[in-house]
């Protein structure tokens, strides 16, 4: 492939991945299968991706018993028959459950006008960070397939494995991460976590979020593609290091001197991978080993959100020695102790829809959130209550299809962190200006309010729609009226270079 363009080489690699499925397919009537053989068909989406057609493949092992719920394997770019054969062999020896294997090729949208060329949607579906394709697979395609073929599939996410190579590898991770309610096991070769379609984001998201219940096996070689969107070798290594940093239950195999998608169809590698991925499948659930280190600073591993009937706590007023600040529209106002009210919006500010304000734990900065601005802004509070020019305290992380840029509410803990309610959940910002933690709500719902509360002010509350959630924290919300607090180390030297973040 040395003389071919990078685009052509990647396209050919995708065809190679698909070929493993096409070679073993047996014709069958719709809805019919024969255990031990692979059948195929075409599904046309009617809900999530109307009009898009998908070629699929189905392998039901001979060990499948219709009276016993089976496990499920979903493979991108079609079904790798070697994987199905290895799992069937291991199931026969009792090491695995009976696994129904499904291969799915990325969708194709036919041209609607004469002369048009059909749009193959592999990039849109596989390389895009976000839940859209996962929702199609889990909420539409798989229920249809299971019903069409009359299959008995376990509903447990511990019984579901997703896999893929190259772009299919990043998609496999996306399905397991964004729809962790369905997939707990992930197998990927040379996953392209590069910026083709925001594909570098999943690795970063995993680093700042609580570790999810995913057991993963990763393969990669040395000669991975170097493309404008990034270095695929670096991307694969970055994914491995992410899993180590975050405490995922994983194993990784590196094959020196080999290339993109290496060993994806190797039966011995598949055997090792499947034995690890399915270990203890009938004895213990898949669970994370620990959280990223910075998350351990603020909450206890193993705790989570709970729905509460309590009303959402009212955020404390943004009060400093000069008075109380509030936001109205695009302006900031200060009410002093005598009740005098005045506008203190800095002349250089360009706010649009301010949603909330808060005072820093050490009482000399005012934070402001604007729904139309990506940054949470910081302004120095002068002795007379006027405000200095705004600085970008931190850029918020945006959801895959962002419909709002800014935060809708804020809270501050006693060590100076900012908790911003956003479309992605609660984003936690360090005093020196970085989003280092993302506390997602159940189902990755948007957060519409955030506040500390409880008898000791050590519960974090969040609201999404009509539902109020809370969770116990290691930290406490800043107590209104309290004096200046001593924040956590301010800057890289005192924080990220501490022993806990050192190299192993």
C-alpha positions in Angstrom: 0.0 0.0 0.0 3.1 2.3 0.0 2.1 4.3 -3.1 -1.5 4.8 -2.1 -2.9 7.9 -0.5 -3.8 7.8 3.2 -7.5 8.1 2.4 -7.3 5.1 0.1 -5.3 3.1 2.6 -7.9 3.7 5.3 -10.7 2.9 3.0 -9.1 -0.4 2.0 -8.5 -1.3 5.6 -12.2 -0.8 6.2 -13.0 -3.2 3.4 -10.6 -5.7 4.9 -12.4 -5.6 8.2 -15.8 -6.1 6.3 -14.4 -9.1 4.3 -14.2 -11.3 7.4 -18.0 -11.2 7.6 -18.8 -11.6 3.9 -16.8 -14.8 3.4 -18.8 -17.0 5.6 -22.4 -15.8 5.0 -25.1 -18.3 4.1 -28.3 -17.1 2.4 -31.4 -17.4 4.5 -35.0 -16.2 4.5 -35.8 -13.1 6.6 -35.9 -14.0 10.3 -34.4 -17.5 9.8 -31.1 -18.8 11.0 -29.3 -22.1 11.4 -27.1 -22.5 14.6 -23.4 -22.6 13.7 -23.8 -20.7 10.5 -23.7 -17.0 9.7 -26.6 -15.4 7.9 -27.0 -11.8 6.7 -29.6 -9.2 5.7 -30.3 -5.5 5.3 -32.1 -3.3 7.8 -33.5 0.1 6.9 -33.8 2.5 9.8 -37.2 4.1 10.4 -36.6 6.0 13.7 -33.1 7.2 14.6 -31.7 7.3 11.0 -34.7 7.3 8.7 -34.0 5.9 5.2 -30.4 4.7 6.0 -29.7 1.1 5.2 -27.4 -1.2 7.2 -26.0 -4.6 6.2 -25.9 -6.9 9.1 -24.7 -10.5 9.9 -25.9 -12.9 12.5 -24.2 -15.9 14.0 -26.1 -18.1 16.5 -23.8 -20.7 18.2 -24.8 -24.3 18.4 -24.6 -23.9 22.2 -27.5 -21.4 22.1 -30.6 -22.6 24.1 -33.7 -20.6 23.3 -34.8 -21.2 26.9 -31.7 -19.6 28.4 -30.9 -15.9 27.9 -27.7 -15.7 25.7 -24.9 -13.2 25.7 -24.5 -10.7 22.8 -21.5 -9.6 20.8 -21.9 -6.6 18.4 -19.0 -6.1 16.0 -18.4 -3.1 13.8 -17.6 -3.3 10.1 -19.4 -6.6 9.9 -18.8 -9.8 11.8 -15.3 -11.2 12.3 -16.0 -14.9 12.0 -12.9 -15.8 13.9 -14.3 -14.0 16.9 -17.6 -15.9 16.6 -15.8 -19.2 16.2 -13.5 -18.7 19.2 -16.4 -17.7 21.5 -18.3 -20.7 20.3 -15.4 -23.0 21.1 -14.9 -21.4 24.5 -18.6 -21.7 25.3 -18.5 -25.4 24.5 -15.7 -25.8 27.1 -17.7 -23.8 29.7 -15.4 -20.8 29.8 -18.0 -18.4 28.2 -21.7 -18.2 27.9 -23.4 -18.9 24.6 -22.7 -15.7 22.7 -25.0 -14.6 19.8 -22.8 -12.6 17.4 -24.0 -9.7 15.3 -21.9 -7.8 12.7 -23.1 -4.4 11.5 -21.7 -2.4 8.7 -22.0 1.4 8.8 -25.0 2.9 7.1 -25.5 4.1 3.6 -27.9 6.8 2.5 -28.9 6.6 -1.1 -28.8 9.8 -3.2 -32.2 11.5 -3.5 -31.5 13.2 -6.8 -30.3 11.9 -10.2 -26.5 12.0 -10.5 -26.0 11.9 -6.7 -23.6 9.5 -5.0 -24.7 7.5 -2.0 -23.3 8.7 1.3 -21.5 6.1 3.3 -21.9 7.1 6.9 -18.9 5.4 8.6 -17.3 8.7 9.6 -20.6 10.1 10.8 -21.4 7.0 12.9 -18.0 5.6 14.0 -15.7 8.6 14.4 -18.1 11.0 16.0 -17.9 11.3 19.8 -21.4 11.1 21.2 -24.4 8.9 21.8 -26.3 9.2 18.5 -25.1 6.1 16.8 -25.2 4.1 20.1 -28.8 5.1 20.5 -29.6 3.8 17.1 -27.9 0.5 17.7 -29.3 -0.1 21.2 -32.8 1.4 21.0 -33.7 0.6 17.4 -31.6 -2.0 15.5 -30.9 -4.6 18.2 -34.5 -4.7 19.5 -35.6 -5.2 15.9 -33.0 -7.9 15.2 -33.8 -9.8 18.4 -37.5 -9.7 17.7 -37.1 -10.5 14.0 -35.1 -13.7 14.7 -36.9 -14.6 17.9 -33.7 -14.6 20.0 -33.5 -14.8 23.8 -30.8 -12.3 24.8 -30.0 -11.4 28.3 -30.9 -7.8 29.2 -27.8 -7.5 31.5 -25.1 -5.1 30.3 -22.6 -7.5 31.8 -23.7 -10.0 29.1 -23.0 -7.5 26.2 -19.7 -7.1 24.4 -19.0 -4.5 21.6 -15.9 -4.6 19.4 -14.3 -2.9 16.4 -11.1 -2.0 14.7 -9.7 1.4 13.6 -12.7 3.8 13.5 -14.8 0.8 14.6 -12.6 0.7 17.7 -13.4 4.2 18.8 -17.1 3.5 18.0 -16.9 0.4 20.2 -15.7 2.5 23.1 -18.3 5.2 22.4 -21.1 2.6 22.6 -19.7 1.2 25.9 -19.1 4.6 27.4 -22.2 6.6 26.3 -24.5 3.6 26.7 -23.0 2.0 29.7 -26.5 0.9 30.6 -26.2 -1.7 27.7 -22.5 -2.6 27.1 -20.0 -3.4 29.8 -17.3 -5.2 27.7 -15.3 -3.7 24.9 -12.8 -5.1 22.4 -10.8 -2.8 20.1 -7.9 -2.9 17.7 -6.0 0.3 16.7 -8.8 2.6 17.9 -8.5 6.0 16.1 -9.1 8.4 18.9 -8.0 11.3 16.7 -9.8 14.4 15.7 -11.5 13.2 12.5 -14.9 13.8 14.1 -14.1 15.0 17.6 -12.6 11.6 18.2 -9.9 12.8 20.6 -12.7 13.8 23.1 -13.7 10.3 24.4 -10.3 9.8 26.0 -10.3 13.2 27.7 -13.9 12.7 28.8 -13.0 9.4 30.5 -10.1 11.0 32.3 -12.2 13.7 33.9 -15.4 11.6 34.6 -16.0 8.9 37.1 -14.8 5.5 35.9 -17.6 3.5 34.3 -18.2 -0.3 34.3 -16.2 -1.3 31.2 -13.8 -4.2 30.8 -11.6 -3.6 27.8 -9.1 -5.4 25.6 -7.0 -3.2 23.2 -4.6 -4.2 20.4 -2.3 -1.9 18.4 0.9 -2.0 16.3 3.8 0.3 15.5 2.9 1.3 11.9 -0.3 3.1 12.6 -1.5 5.8 10.1 -0.3 9.4 10.4 -3.2 11.5 9.1 -4.1 15.2 9.4 -6.5 14.4 12.3 -3.6 12.9 14.3 -1.1 10.1 14.9 -3.0 6.8 15.3 -0.2 5.2 17.3 -0.2 8.1 19.8 -4.0 7.9 19.9 -3.9 4.1 20.7 -1.2 4.6 23.4 -3.2 7.6 24.8 -6.2 5.3 25.1 -4.2 2.7 27.0 -2.8 5.3 29.4 -6.2 6.7 29.9 -7.5 3.3 31.0 -4.6 2.9 33.4 -5.1 6.5 34.8 -8.8 6.0 35.3 -8.8 2.6 36.9 -10.5 0.6 34.1 -10.3 -3.2 34.2 -8.3 -3.7 30.9 -5.5 -5.5 29.1 -3.5 -4.2 26.2 -1.3 -6.0 23.6 1.2 -4.1 21.5 2.7 -5.8 18.5 6.0 -4.2 17.5 6.6 -3.9 13.8 3.0 -4.5 12.9 0.4 -2.1 11.5 -3.1 -0.8 11.7 -5.7 -3.2 12.8 -3.1 -5.9 13.5 -4.2 -9.3 14.9 -7.8 -8.3 14.7 -8.6 -11.6 12.9 -5.9 -13.7 14.7 -7.6 -16.7 16.5 -4.9 -16.9 19.3 -5.2 -13.2 20.1 -9.0 -13.5 20.0 -8.9 -16.4 22.4 -6.8 -14.5 24.9 -9.0 -11.4 24.5 -12.3 -13.3 25.0 -11.0 -15.2 28.0 -10.1 -11.9 29.7 -13.2 -10.1 28.6 -15.6 -12.8 29.8 -13.7 -13.9 32.9 -15.9 -14.5 35.9 -19.0 -13.7 33.7 -21.2 -16.0 35.9 -19.7 -15.0 39.2 -19.0 -11.3 39.4 -20.2 -8.1 37.7 -18.0 -5.9 35.6 -17.0 -3.0 37.8 -14.4 -0.1 37.7 -11.3 -0.6 39.8 -11.1 3.0 41.0 -11.7 6.6 40.0 -9.2 9.0 38.5 -7.1 10.6 41.3 -8.6 14.1 41.2 -12.1 12.7 41.7 -10.9 10.9 44.8 -10.3 14.4 46.3 -14.0 15.3 46.3 -16.0 12.1 46.6 -15.7 8.5 47.8 -15.3 5.7 45.2 -18.4 3.6 44.9 -20.9 6.3 45.9 -23.3 7.8 43.4 -26.2 10.0 42.8 -29.5 9.3 44.4 -33.0 10.7 43.6 -34.3 12.8 46.5 -37.7 14.2 47.3 -36.0 17.2 48.9 -36.4 20.5 47.2 -33.4 21.9 45.3 -31.4 24.1 47.8 -31.4 27.8 47.1 -27.9 28.8 46.1 -26.3 31.3 48.6 -26.0 34.9 47.7 -22.7 36.1 46.1 -21.6 38.2 49.0 -18.3 40.0 49.7 -17.2 42.7 52.1 -18.6 45.3 49.6 -22.1 43.8 49.5 -24.1 41.3 47.5 -23.8 40.8 43.8 -26.5 39.6 41.4 -27.0 39.1 37.7 -29.8 40.5 35.6 -29.8 40.0 31.9 -26.4 41.2 30.6 -25.5 43.2 33.7 -24.1 42.8 37.2 -25.4 44.7 40.2 -24.1 45.3 43.7 -26.3 46.0 46.7 -24.3 47.3 49.7 -25.1 47.0 53.4 -27.1 50.2 53.3 -29.4 48.9 50.5 -27.9 51.1 47.8 -28.1 49.3 44.4 -25.8 50.0 41.5 -24.7 48.5 38.2 -21.0 47.3 38.4 -20.7 45.6 35.0 -17.1 46.2 33.8 -16.9 48.5 30.7 -15.1 45.8 28.7 -17.6 43.1 29.5 -19.7 41.7 26.7 -22.2 39.5 28.6 -25.4 38.4 27.0 -27.6 36.1 29.2 -26.0 35.9 32.7 -27.4 33.0 34.6 -25.5 33.1 38.0 -22.8 34.6 40.0 -20.6 33.3 42.9 -17.8 34.6 45.0 -14.5 32.8 45.2 -13.6 30.9 48.4 -11.0 33.6 49.2 -13.5 36.3 48.6 -11.7 38.6 46.2 -13.1 37.4 42.8 -16.6 37.3 41.4 -17.4 34.4 39.0 -20.1 34.9 36.3 -21.8 32.3 34.0 -23.4 33.4 30.8 -25.6 31.0 28.8 -24.2 32.3 25.5 -20.6 32.2 26.4 -18.4 29.1 26.8 -16.2 30.5 29.6 -17.0 30.9 33.2 -15.6 34.4 33.8 -13.7 35.9 36.7 -13.5 39.5 37.8 -11.5 41.0 40.6 -13.6 42.7 43.3 -12.2 46.1 44.2 -12.4 47.6 47.7 -15.3 49.9 46.6 -17.2 47.0 45.1 -16.5 47.8 41.5 -15.3 45.0 39.3 -12.1 44.6 37.3 -12.1 43.5 33.7 -13.3 39.9 33.1 -10.9 37.1 32.6 -11.8 33.7 31.2 -11.7 31.6 34.4 -12.2 28.3 32.4 -13.6 27.1 29.1 -16.4 24.7 29.7 -16.4 21.3 27.9 -19.2 21.1 25.3 -21.5 18.2 24.6 -21.3 16.3 21.3 -24.2 18.4 19.9 -24.0 21.5 22.1 -27.2 23.6 22.2 -25.9 25.9 24.9 -22.4 27.1 25.5 -22.5 28.3 29.1 -23.5 27.2 32.6 -26.9 27.6 34.0 -25.8 27.7 37.6 -22.7 27.6 39.9 -21.6 26.6 43.3 -18.3 26.9 45.1 -16.8 24.6 47.6 -14.7 25.6 50.6 -11.4 24.8 48.8 -12.2 27.1 45.9 -13.5 24.7 43.2 -16.4 25.9 41.0 -19.2 23.5 40.2 -20.9 24.5 37.0 -24.3 23.1 35.9 -24.1 22.4 32.1 -25.6 20.3 29.4 -22.9 17.6 30.0 -23.5 17.5 33.8 -21.6 19.2 36.6 -18.2 20.4 35.5 -15.8 21.0 38.3 -13.2 23.8 37.8 -10.0 24.3 39.7 -9.3 27.6 41.3 -6.5 28.2 38.7 -8.9 27.7 35.8 -9.3 24.1 34.3 -12.2 21.7 34.1 -10.7 18.7 35.8 -13.8 16.7 36.7 -17.1 15.9 35.1 -19.8 14.6 37.4 -22.4 13.2 34.9 -26.0 12.7 36.0 -27.7 9.3 35.6 -28.4 8.7 31.9 -26.0 11.7 31.0 -28.9 14.1 31.6 -28.2 17.8 31.5 -27.8 19.6 34.8 -30.1 22.6 35.2 -29.1 23.7 38.7 -26.4 22.9 41.2 -26.0 23.7 44.9 -24.5 22.4 48.2 -26.8 21.5 51.0 -27.5 19.2 53.9 -26.9 19.6 57.6 -23.2 19.8 57.1 -23.3 21.4 53.6 -21.5 18.3 52.3 -24.2 17.1 49.9 -24.0 18.2 46.3 -27.5 18.6 44.7 -28.3 18.8 41.0 -31.5 19.2 39.1 -32.5 17.9 35.7 -36.1 18.5 34.6 -38.3 17.8 37.6 -35.8 15.4 39.2 -33.5 16.4 42.0 -30.4 14.3 42.7 -27.9 14.5 45.5 -24.7 12.8 46.6 -22.5 12.9 49.6 -19.1 14.6 49.0 -15.8 14.7 50.8 -15.8 18.5 50.4 -18.2 21.1 51.8 -19.9 23.9 50.1 -18.6 27.4 51.1 -20.5 28.6 54.1 -22.1 32.1 53.4 -20.6 34.7 55.7 -17.5 32.7 56.4 -14.1 34.3 56.2 -11.7 33.7 53.4 -10.8 30.1 52.9 -7.4 28.6 52.0 -7.9 27.1 48.5 -6.2 24.0 47.1 -2.8 24.6 45.6 -3.0 27.3 43.0 -1.2 26.3 39.8 0.6 23.4 38.2 3.6 23.3 40.6 1.5 22.9 43.7 -1.1 20.6 42.2 -0.3 18.5 39.2 3.3 18.0 40.2 2.5 16.5 43.5 3.3 12.8 44.2 -0.1 11.5 43.3 0.3 12.6 39.6 3.9 11.5 39.3 5.0 8.9 36.8 4.8 5.3 37.9 
